[in-house]
Amino acid sequence: MGMFGRRLGVYGRTCSDGFHALVVAVAFGVLGITAHGQTAPAADPATQTPAQTAPSTATRESRDLKAVPQKSTVTVTIPRSYALVVGISAYKNLPATAQLEFPNRDAEDIYAALISPEGGQFPPENVHKLINERATIANIRHELEVWLPSVTQDNDRVLIYFAGHGFVSGGKGWLATYDVDLHNITTTAYPMDGLGSSIGGKIKGKWKVLITDACHSGAITPEADRQQVTQTLLDLQKSLFSLTASRDREQSFESDRWGGGHGIFTYYVIKGIEGEADTNGDGVVDADELAEYVHTNVRLATEGRQNPTSERGSFDRNMVLAYNPSRVKGANLPAPQFGNLIIETNMDGVEVWVDGKSAGVVNKGAALRLPGISPGSHTIKGVHLGYEPDGPREEQVYPGQDSTVSLRILIARRPNHAATEEFDKGIEFYNKGYEANYKKAIEHFDAAIALDPKFSAAMVYLGRAQSALYENDKAVVSLKAAVDLDPDYQEARSSYAAVLLDSGNLDEAVRQLDVVTRREPTRGWAWYLLSQAYARKDDFADGKTSAENAIRLTPKNAEAHFWLAECMRMLKQPADAEREYNTYLALSNFDTGMAGQLNYYLAGYLLGMGKKSRATQGDIWKELRGEAYFGLCNTSYAQKQFDQAIANCQKALTYLPNDLGVNYRLGVLYSEKFNQQNQLGLLAAAKLHFSASIQSNPDAIEADRARKYVKNIDSVLAQVQ
């Protein structure tokens, strides 16, 4: 048997010989580590034992934390939060038999649960995600040993999630990175004791939680001391809580029968974070509740063959793992038994919504199984673009039982002929651009919606036209209505995210685009918008990855090259950034008054660019080109190419004549040239541009710095005189 074991069926994570129990630190968090190789048992649990968790009515407090309002008398506070999410299904150097099935999806769904306002409530920019080829030893080491230690503080919560292979070698536990080399383990795999060192000595935080779903098939050293490794981690940090997928030498299963495809352990971790583990109805999921929920459901689902374990240590009992205010109920409720929803449908590609939240996609002949649902009434809806939805309707979930729901998508939406005529007239005006035409387009879109209130395409273009007129509040309402009407209308969701970007609601834009890119990963425009959202939130690594995905799918999308360049520049890759800025400039080098090229922009590529004072789509084009030349100016400056930098900044001023940043950078460049050549004319040019930056925005930080430069320049000129 090889290092990762023989694959025993279509699905499986075999956790034998002890590695599965190794701890992964989540400073508030969940680290799921998944190793595959065993098919999950077919039997479903017929009965379940209620989780025994005492009701909590104590006030949950954290110093210097942001209070979260809720319905009950319990005060819930959410610390500043950071997370690292890692999922590896495809390994660069491992044989086909060792490739995994669901860790990447596990990681993506953990990410969605963490950033949800009805879940972990993590700011999206504070959750770094390494999926497959990004999860190299270098990147994992940087996130654990550089990024998290540099940003965390004593009152924070931190989460680390890992889904992939784990193994034991030389008496030590290791995490298998994407580029792990079995012939060079010490430099290509990440050691568990190194993780423990980072958690305990480098990563700061008030709340740290470790959840593991990793194990090793056919371990090299099956006698490895799991307890010693676990205790080492626990001793390092008093606030550490660890939850592992299974006992020593047990198996850890995965299957497509859990939410469409998950590791069983991780599936219940996700459901728990989403609120199902909240057994006392206070809206809060704490460490004890999550541990009990996951242990109970995994054990029953696998007929006792997999038993998650938790190392309680001395962690803070007020540790908040997730908070969903919509689930707050009366206090002192009995702990529920859990039931299962089995969703069937008559059509492929039906998206299922449970209690207003997407639960996955179900296909004809392949039921979607959703275990671990709290008993009681739930609203279920099935949607498919172009058809009337089935639901929402009330369905009962009973303790310890399967509740089968049959969704029938039957009635195709037939567009109202008169509404379609109004819509087509609106599109004619919309495609012409400019203020008067947008207003005319809005009149026709409004008329179409009045004739057919379910005309979601008319709502989308109404929102786009409103956005073009800077009526962002109206645009948000229109596009959200389109999404509410057709939740699987990904074009509507992308446009909604775009106006959220224009409105500055970057977090919600990320959430919407995360749904789009997971549902339709080939939608290049959504990846481009996501790259912009990440870049504007200073998450340049994820912004770079998203932009690269956009370019792979739509190579001629000029703006994707722009945001890739921006991210590369901020990641201190000036030469690569310079290449991408030039690519953007070449692809966007045309007259926006030309109808064909203008339609390219009106199709949506500049929707979401954060318009402020521009009066036409053509002005957006000008501003972005100016920003690109400014980016080139900065990349040249970073490479000490001052003459080229000056030329690029001067070009930027032809598009952005009063821009504070461009004028400030030119002032610095002329000052640098003076230091090299000692020519007074350079100082005069520097003062001119510093003065222009001050005039542009007297209250800006750059303006304050510019005043100091001007004072120094005047001093030098006075001495010469």
C-alpha positions in Angstrom: 0.0 0.0 0.0 1.3 3.4 -0.9 1.8 6.4 1.4 -1.8 7.6 0.9 -3.3 4.2 0.7 -5.4 2.4 -1.9 -8.6 4.1 -3.0 -11.5 1.9 -1.9 -14.4 3.0 -4.0 -15.5 6.2 -5.6 -15.4 8.3 -2.5 -13.6 8.2 0.7 -11.2 9.6 3.3 -9.4 6.9 5.1 -8.1 8.1 8.5 -6.0 5.3 9.8 -2.8 5.1 11.8 -3.4 8.3 13.7 -2.9 11.3 11.6 -6.5 12.3 11.4 -6.5 13.3 15.0 -3.7 15.9 14.5 -4.9 19.3 15.5 -5.2 22.3 13.2 -5.5 25.7 14.8 -8.3 28.0 14.1 -7.8 31.1 16.1 -11.4 31.2 16.3 -11.6 28.6 13.8 -12.0 25.5 12.0 -9.2 23.6 10.3 -10.7 20.7 8.4 -8.1 18.3 7.0 -9.4 15.7 4.7 -7.7 12.6 3.4 -9.7 10.3 1.2 -9.9 6.6 0.4 -13.0 5.0 1.9 -16.6 4.9 0.7 -19.2 6.2 3.2 -21.6 3.6 4.6 -24.9 3.6 2.7 -27.3 3.4 5.7 -28.9 6.6 6.9 -29.5 7.1 10.6 -33.1 6.2 11.6 -33.0 7.8 14.9 -30.9 10.5 16.6 -30.0 11.3 20.2 -30.6 15.0 21.1 -27.4 17.0 21.8 -27.0 17.6 25.6 -26.0 21.2 25.8 -27.0 23.3 28.7 -28.9 26.5 27.8 -26.7 29.6 27.9 -28.1 32.9 29.2 -24.9 34.5 30.3 -23.7 37.7 28.7 -20.9 37.1 26.2 -18.3 39.8 26.4 -15.1 40.8 24.7 -13.1 43.9 25.3 -12.8 46.4 22.4 -15.2 44.3 20.2 -17.9 45.4 17.9 -21.4 44.7 19.4 -23.8 42.8 17.2 -27.5 43.6 17.8 -29.9 40.7 18.3 -33.4 40.0 19.5 -32.7 38.4 22.8 -31.4 39.8 26.0 -28.1 38.1 25.4 -25.3 40.5 24.4 -23.2 39.0 21.6 -19.9 40.5 20.6 -17.9 39.5 17.5 -14.1 40.0 17.7 -12.1 41.2 14.8 -11.6 38.0 12.9 -9.1 36.3 10.5 -9.2 33.0 8.8 -7.1 30.9 6.5 -9.0 28.4 4.4 -7.1 25.7 2.5 -8.6 23.0 0.2 -6.6 20.6 -1.9 -8.2 18.0 -4.2 -5.7 17.8 -7.0 -2.0 17.2 -6.0 0.8 18.1 -8.4 3.1 15.2 -7.7 0.8 12.4 -6.4 -0.6 9.5 -8.5 -4.2 9.4 -9.7 -5.1 7.0 -7.0 -4.2 9.7 -4.4 -6.2 12.6 -5.9 -9.2 13.6 -3.8 -12.8 14.3 -4.5 -14.3 17.1 -2.4 -11.7 19.1 -0.4 -11.8 22.1 -2.7 -15.6 22.2 -2.4 -15.3 21.8 1.4 -13.0 24.8 1.5 -15.2 26.9 -0.8 -18.3 26.2 1.3 -16.5 26.8 4.6 -15.4 30.2 3.1 -19.0 31.0 2.2 -20.2 30.1 5.7 -17.5 32.2 7.4 -18.2 35.4 5.4 -21.9 35.1 5.7 -23.7 37.7 7.9 -25.8 34.8 9.1 -22.8 32.6 10.0 -19.2 33.3 10.9 -19.5 37.1 10.2 -15.8 37.3 9.0 -14.9 40.3 6.8 -14.2 38.7 3.3 -10.9 40.5 3.1 -9.8 38.9 6.3 -10.4 35.4 5.0 -7.5 34.2 2.8 -8.3 31.2 0.6 -5.7 28.7 -0.9 -7.4 26.2 -3.3 -5.5 23.5 -5.1 -2.5 25.0 -7.0 -2.4 28.1 -4.7 -1.9 25.8 -1.7 1.8 25.4 -2.1 4.2 25.0 0.7 5.5 28.5 0.1 2.0 30.0 0.2 0.9 28.0 3.3 4.0 28.9 5.1 3.6 32.6 4.3 0.0 32.7 5.5 0.7 30.9 8.8 4.1 32.3 9.6 3.9 35.8 8.1 0.4 37.0 7.3 -1.5 35.8 10.4 1.2 36.8 12.9 1.4 40.2 11.3 -2.3 41.1 11.5 -3.7 39.3 14.6 -4.0 41.0 18.0 -4.7 39.6 21.4 -8.5 40.1 21.3 -9.0 38.5 17.9 -10.4 35.2 16.8 -8.6 33.3 14.1 -9.7 30.4 11.9 -7.5 28.0 9.9 -9.3 25.4 7.8 -7.4 22.7 5.8 -9.0 20.1 3.6 -6.6 17.6 2.0 -4.2 14.8 2.7 -2.3 14.4 6.0 0.2 11.8 6.9 2.9 10.7 9.4 6.5 10.4 8.6 9.5 10.1 10.8 7.3 10.1 13.9 5.9 13.5 12.9 2.6 14.6 11.5 2.5 16.6 8.2 0.0 18.4 6.1 0.3 17.5 2.4 0.6 20.7 0.3 -0.3 21.0 -3.3 3.4 20.5 -4.4 4.3 17.9 -1.8 7.1 15.6 -2.9 7.1 12.2 -1.1 10.8 12.0 -1.7 11.5 15.3 -0.1 8.9 15.6 2.7 10.8 17.9 5.0 10.8 20.8 2.6 7.6 20.2 0.7 5.1 19.3 3.4 4.0 21.4 6.3 4.9 20.0 9.8 2.3 19.9 12.5 4.7 21.0 15.1 5.4 24.0 13.0 1.7 24.7 12.9 1.6 24.4 16.7 4.5 26.8 17.0 2.8 29.4 14.8 -0.5 29.0 16.7 1.0 29.3 20.1 4.0 31.6 19.6 3.3 33.7 16.6 -0.4 34.0 15.8 -2.2 36.1 18.5 -5.8 35.9 19.5 -8.3 35.7 22.3 -10.2 32.8 20.7 -8.4 29.9 18.9 -10.2 26.8 17.6 -8.7 23.9 15.9 -10.9 21.5 13.8 -9.3 18.8 11.7 -10.6 16.4 9.1 -7.2 15.1 7.9 -5.8 11.6 8.2 -3.4 9.2 6.6 -4.0 6.0 4.7 -1.2 3.4 5.2 0.9 5.6 7.4 4.7 5.2 7.3 4.8 5.4 11.1 1.5 4.0 12.3 2.7 4.0 15.9 3.0 7.8 15.9 2.0 9.4 19.3 -1.2 11.3 18.4 -1.9 12.3 22.0 1.6 13.9 22.3 1.1 16.0 19.2 -2.4 17.1 20.3 -1.2 18.0 23.8 1.7 20.0 22.4 -0.7 22.2 20.6 -3.1 22.6 23.5 -0.3 23.5 25.9 0.7 26.4 23.6 -2.4 28.4 23.9 -4.9 28.5 26.7 -7.7 29.6 24.5 -7.3 26.8 21.9 -10.3 24.6 21.1 -9.7 21.6 18.8 -12.2 19.4 17.0 -11.0 16.5 14.9 -12.7 14.3 12.4 -12.4 11.0 14.0 -10.7 8.9 16.6 -7.2 7.5 16.3 -7.1 4.8 13.6 -10.7 5.4 12.5 -11.8 6.2 9.0 -13.1 9.6 7.9 -15.7 9.5 5.1 -16.8 11.7 2.2 -19.7 11.2 -0.2 -21.9 13.1 -2.7 -24.8 12.1 -0.4 -24.0 14.9 2.0 -25.1 18.2 0.5 -24.2 17.2 -3.0 -20.6 16.3 -2.2 -18.6 16.9 1.0 -16.5 15.3 3.6 -19.1 14.2 6.2 -17.3 15.8 9.0 -16.9 19.1 7.2 -20.5 19.0 6.0 -21.7 19.1 9.6 -19.1 21.7 10.6 -20.6 23.9 7.8 -24.2 23.2 8.9 -23.2 23.9 12.5 -21.6 27.3 11.6 -24.7 28.2 9.6 -26.8 27.8 12.8 -27.9 24.2 13.1 -25.6 23.7 16.1 -27.4 26.5 18.0 -29.3 24.1 20.3 -30.5 26.7 22.9 -31.9 29.2 20.4 -29.8 32.2 21.4 -28.5 32.7 17.8 -24.9 31.9 18.9 -23.0 28.8 18.0 -20.3 28.2 20.7 -17.6 25.6 20.9 -19.5 23.1 23.0 -22.6 23.3 20.7 -20.5 22.8 17.6 -18.6 19.9 19.0 -21.8 18.2 20.2 -23.7 18.8 17.0 -20.8 17.5 14.8 -20.1 14.5 17.0 -23.7 13.4 17.2 -24.5 13.7 13.5 -21.3 12.3 12.1 -21.4 9.3 14.5 -25.0 8.5 13.5 -24.5 9.1 9.8 -21.6 6.6 9.7 -23.2 4.1 12.1 -20.5 4.7 14.7 -17.6 4.1 12.3 -16.4 7.7 12.5 -16.4 9.6 15.9 -15.2 13.2 15.9 -13.3 14.1 19.0 -12.8 17.5 20.7 -10.0 18.6 22.9 -11.6 21.1 25.3 -8.4 22.4 27.0 -9.1 25.7 28.8 -10.7 27.7 26.1 -13.0 30.6 26.8 -16.6 29.3 27.2 -17.9 32.6 25.7 -16.1 31.8 22.4 -18.5 32.7 19.6 -17.9 30.6 16.5 -20.9 32.0 14.6 -23.9 34.1 15.1 -27.2 34.2 13.2 -29.6 36.7 14.6 -32.5 35.4 12.5 -32.4 32.1 14.5 -32.8 33.7 17.9 -35.6 32.0 19.8 -36.9 31.9 23.3 -34.4 30.9 26.0 -34.1 27.5 27.7 -35.5 25.5 24.8 -34.8 21.8 24.8 -32.0 20.6 22.6 -33.5 19.3 19.3 -33.1 16.0 17.5 -32.1 16.6 13.9 -33.8 15.4 10.8 -32.9 15.1 7.1 -34.3 16.8 4.0 -34.3 14.8 0.8 -34.9 17.0 -2.2 -36.1 15.5 -5.5 -36.9 17.3 -8.8 -38.1 16.7 -12.3 -35.5 18.8 -14.0 -31.7 19.2 -14.0 -30.1 22.3 -12.6 -32.8 23.2 -10.0 -31.4 25.5 -7.3 -32.8 24.7 -3.8 -33.4 27.4 -1.3 -34.0 26.4 2.4 -35.2 29.2 4.7 -34.1 31.8 2.2 -30.6 30.4 1.8 -29.2 28.5 -1.2 -28.6 24.9 -0.2 -27.2 23.6 -3.6 -28.3 22.4 -7.0 -30.4 19.2 -7.5 -30.7 17.2 -10.7 -33.3 14.9 -12.1 -32.8 11.4 -10.8 -30.2 12.4 -8.2 -31.7 13.6 -5.0 -30.0 16.3 -2.9 -29.6 15.1 0.6 -29.4 17.7 3.4 -28.9 16.0 6.8 -28.7 17.7 10.2 -31.7 20.0 9.8 -33.4 21.2 13.0 -37.0 19.8 13.4 -39.9 22.1 12.6 -41.2 24.1 9.7 -38.9 25.2 7.0 -39.5 27.1 3.8 -38.4 25.3 0.6 -38.2 26.7 -2.9 -36.9 25.4 -6.1 -35.9 27.8 -8.9 -34.8 27.4 -12.5 -34.2 30.3 -14.8 -37.1 30.8 -17.3 -39.6 28.8 -15.2 -42.0 29.6 -12.5 -40.5 28.5 -9.1 -41.9 25.8 -7.0 -42.5 27.4 -3.7 -41.7 28.8 -1.3 -43.8 26.4 0.7 -43.7 25.1 4.2 -42.3 21.7 4.8 -42.0 19.9 8.1 -38.8 18.2 9.3 -39.3 15.6 11.9 -36.7 14.5 14.6 -34.6 11.5 13.4 -36.5 11.1 10.1 -36.1 11.7 6.4 -38.5 14.3 5.0 -38.7 14.0 1.2 -39.6 17.1 -0.8 -40.5 16.8 -4.4 -39.9 20.0 -6.4 -41.7 20.2 -9.7 -40.6 22.9 -12.2 -43.4 22.8 -14.7 -44.5 26.2 -16.0 -42.3 28.0 -18.4 -42.5 31.7 -18.1 -44.1 33.1 -21.3 -43.1 36.7 -21.8 -45.9 39.2 -22.2 -45.8 40.4 -25.8 -46.5 44.0 -25.0 -43.9 43.9 -22.2 -41.3 42.5 -24.6 -42.0 45.3 -27.1 -41.4 47.9 -24.3 -38.2 46.1 -23.2 -36.8 46.0 -26.8 -37.5 49.7 -27.2 -35.7 50.3 -23.9 -32.6 48.3 -25.1 -32.4 50.5 -28.2 -32.1 53.6 -26.2 -29.8 52.0 -23.6 -27.3 50.9 -26.3 -27.0 54.5 -27.5 -25.7 55.7 -24.2 -25.7 59.2 -22.6 -28.0 60.7 -20.2 -31.1 61.5 -22.3 -31.1 58.0 -23.8 -30.8 56.3 -20.4 -33.8 58.2 -19.2 -35.8 57.1 -22.2 -34.6 53.5 -21.7 -35.8 53.7 -18.1 -39.3 54.8 -19.2 -39.6 51.7 -21.4 -38.2 49.3 -18.8 -40.6 50.6 -16.2 -43.5 50.1 -18.7 -42.3 46.5 -19.4 -42.2 45.7 -15.7 -45.7 47.3 -15.1 -47.0 44.9 -17.8 -45.1 41.9 -16.5 -43.9 42.2 -12.8 -41.9 39.0 -13.2 -39.8 40.4 -16.1 -36.4 39.9 -14.5 -34.4 40.9 -17.6 -36.2 44.3 -17.6 -35.3 44.7 -14.0 -31.7 44.0 -14.7 -31.5 46.6 -17.5 -33.5 49.1 -15.5 -30.9 48.8 -12.7 -28.1 49.2 -15.2 -29.6 52.3 -16.7 -30.2 53.8 -13.3 -26.6 53.1 -12.4 -25.4 54.9 -15.6 -27.4 57.9 -14.3 -25.7 57.6 -10.9 -29.0 56.6 -9.2 -27.3 53.9 -7.3 -29.8 53.5 -4.6 -32.5 52.9 -7.2 -30.2 50.5 -9.1 -29.6 48.4 -6.0 -33.3 48.0 -5.4 -34.0 47.1 -9.1 -31.2 44.5 -9.3 -31.9 43.0 -6.0 -35.5 42.5 -7.1 -34.3 40.7 -10.2 -32.2 38.4 -8.0 -35.0 37.8 -5.6 -37.3 36.9 -8.5 -34.8 34.6 -10.2 -32.1 33.6 -7.7 -30.3 31.4 -10.3 -30.2 34.3 -12.8 -26.4 34.8 -12.5 -26.3 37.7 -14.9 -28.7 39.6 -12.5 -26.6 38.6 -9.5 -23.4 39.8 -11.2 -25.0 43.1 -12.1 -26.3 43.4 -8.6 -22.8 42.9 -7.3 -21.5 45.6 -9.7 -23.8 48.3 -8.4 -22.9 47.2 -4.9 -19.3 47.9 -5.9 -20.4 51.3 -7.1 -22.2 51.9 -3.8 -19.1 50.9 -1.8 -20.8 47.8 -0.3 -17.8 45.6 -1.1 -18.5 42.8 1.4 -21.9 42.0 0.0 -20.5 42.3 -3.5 -18.0 39.6 -2.6 -20.7 37.4 -1.2 -22.8 37.7 -4.4 -19.9 37.1 -6.7 -18.8 34.1 -4.7 -22.2 32.6 -5.4 -21.9 33.4 -9.1 -18.3 32.0 -9.6 -19.2 28.8 -7.7 -22.5 28.3 -9.6 -21.0 29.3 -13.0 -17.2 29.2 -12.8 -16.9 30.0 -16.5 -18.5 33.4 -16.1 -15.5 35.7 -16.9 -17.3 38.9 -16.1 -18.0 37.8 -12.5 -14.4 36.8 -12.0 -13.4 40.3 -13.2 -15.8 42.0 -10.8 -14.5 39.8 -8.0 -10.9 40.8 -8.8 -11.9 44.4 -8.5 -13.8 43.8 -5.2 -10.8 42.0 -3.7 -8.4 44.7 -4.9 -10.5 47.5 -3.4 -10.5 45.6 -0.1 -6.7 45.3 -0.3 -6.9 41.5 -0.7 -4.5 41.5 -3.6 -3.6 37.8 -3.6 -7.3 36.8 -4.1 -7.7 39.7 -6.5 -4.8 38.4 -8.6 -6.2 34.9 -8.7 -9.7 36.2 -9.7 -8.3 38.4 -12.4 -6.2 35.5 -13.8 -9.4 33.4 -14.0 -11.2 36.3 -15.8 -8.4 36.6 -18.3 -8.3 32.8 -18.9 -12.0 32.9 -19.7 -12.2 36.3 -21.5 -8.7 37.2 -22.7 -9.9 40.4 -24.4 -11.5 41.8 -21.2 -9.3 44.8 -20.9 -10.4 45.7 -17.4 -9.5 42.3 -16.0 -5.9 43.0 -17.2 -6.1 46.4 -15.4 -7.1 44.8 -12.0 -4.5 42.1 -12.4 -1.9 44.9 -12.9 -3.2 46.7 -9.9 -2.9 43.6 -7.7 0.6 42.7 -9.1 1.8 46.2 -8.4 0.6 46.0 -4.8 2.2 42.6 -4.4 5.5 44.2 -5.4 5.7 42.6 -8.9 6.3 45.7 -10.9 7.6 44.1 -14.1 4.6 41.8 -14.3 2.3 44.7 -13.5 3.8 46.8 -16.2 3.1 44.1 -18.8 -0.6 43.9 -17.7 -1.1 47.7 -17.7 0.2 47.8 -21.2 -2.1 45.0 -22.2 -5.0 46.9 -20.8 -4.0 50.0 -22.7 -3.6 48.1 -26.0 -7.0 46.4 -25.6 -8.9 49.6 -24.7 -7.2 51.8 -27.3 -10.2 52.9 -29.3 -12.7 55.7 -29.6 -15.6 55.1 -27.2 -17.9 57.1 -29.4 -17.8 54.2 -31.9 -21.1 52.3 -31.5 -19.7 48.8 -31.6 -17.0 49.6 -29.0 -19.4 51.5 -26.9 -21.7 48.5 -26.7 -18.8 46.5 -25.2 -18.8 48.9 -22.3 -22.6 49.0 -22.0 -22.7 45.2 -21.9 -21.4 45.6 -18.4 -17.6 45.7 -18.3 -17.5 49.2 -16.7 -20.5 48.7 -14.5 -19.2 48.6 -11.0 -16.3 50.9 -11.5 -17.3 53.2 -8.7 -18.5 56.1 -10.7 -18.6 59.4 -8.9 -18.7 62.5 -11.2 -18.5 61.0 -14.7 -21.4 62.0 -17.0 -21.0 59.3 -19.7 -19.6 55.9 -20.3 -16.9 57.5 -22.3 -15.6 59.3 -19.2 -15.2 56.0 -17.4 -13.0 54.9 -20.2 -10.9 58.0 -19.9 -10.5 57.7 -16.2 -9.5 54.1 -16.3 -6.8 54.7 -18.9 -5.5 57.6 -16.8 -5.3 55.2 -13.8 -3.4 52.7 -16.0 -0.8 55.2 -17.0 -0.6 56.2 -13.3 0.0 52.6 -12.5 2.8 52.4 -15.1 4.2 55.6 -13.5 4.3 53.8 -10.2 5.8 50.6 -11.5 8.6 52.6 -13.3 9.2 54.5 -10.1 9.5 51.3 -8.1 12.1 50.1 -10.6 14.0 53.5 -10.3 13.2 54.3 -13.9 12.5 58.0 -13.2 12.4 59.3 -16.7 9.9 56.6 -17.9 7.9 57.2 -14.7 7.7 61.0 -15.5 6.6 60.2 -19.0 3.8 57.9 -17.8 2.6 60.3 -15.1 2.5 63.1 -17.7 0.4 60.8 -20.0 -1.9 60.1 -17.0 -2.5 63.8 -16.6 -3.9 64.1 -20.1 -6.8 61.9 -18.8 -6.8 63.0 -15.2 -5.6 66.6 -15.3 -6.4 67.5 -11.7 -5.7 64.1 -10.0 -4.1 64.4 -6.6 -2.1 61.2 -6.8 -0.6 61.8 -10.2 0.4 65.4 -9.4 1.9 64.2 -6.0 3.9 61.4 -7.7 5.2 63.8 -10.4 6.3 66.2 -7.6 8.3 63.3 -6.0 9.8 62.3 -9.3 11.0 65.8 -10.1 12.5 66.0 -6.6 14.3 62.7 -7.1 15.6 64.0 -10.5 16.8 67.2 -8.7 18.7 65.1 -6.2 20.5 63.3 -9.1 21.1 66.4 -11.4 20.9 69.4 -9.1 19.0 71.5 -11.7 16.8 74.2 -10.2 14.3 73.9 -13.0 13.4 70.4 -11.7 12.6 71.9 -8.3 10.3 74.4 -9.9 8.4 71.6 -11.7 8.2 69.6 -8.5 6.7 72.6 -6.6 4.2 73.1 -9.4 2.8 69.6 -9.1 2.9 69.5 -5.3 0.9 72.7 -5.3 -1.6 71.1 -7.8 -2.0 68.1 -5.5 -2.7 70.4 -2.5 -5.3 72.3 -4.5 -7.0 69.1 -5.6 -7.7 68.0 -2.0 -6.2 70.1 0.8 -7.3 67.6 3.5 -5.6 64.5 2.0 -2.6 62.8 3.5 -0.7 63.4 0.3 -1.5 67.1 0.4 0.0 67.3 3.9 3.1 65.7 2.7 3.2 67.9 -0.4 3.2 71.0 1.9 6.3 69.7 3.6 7.9 69.2 0.2 7.0 72.7 -0.9 8.4 74.1 2.4 11.7 72.3 1.7 11.8 73.4 -1.9 11.2 77.0 -0.9 14.1 76.7 1.6 16.4 75.4 -1.1 15.4 78.1 -3.6 15.9 80.8 -0.9 19.4 79.7 -0.2 20.3 79.8 -3.9 18.9 83.3 -4.2 
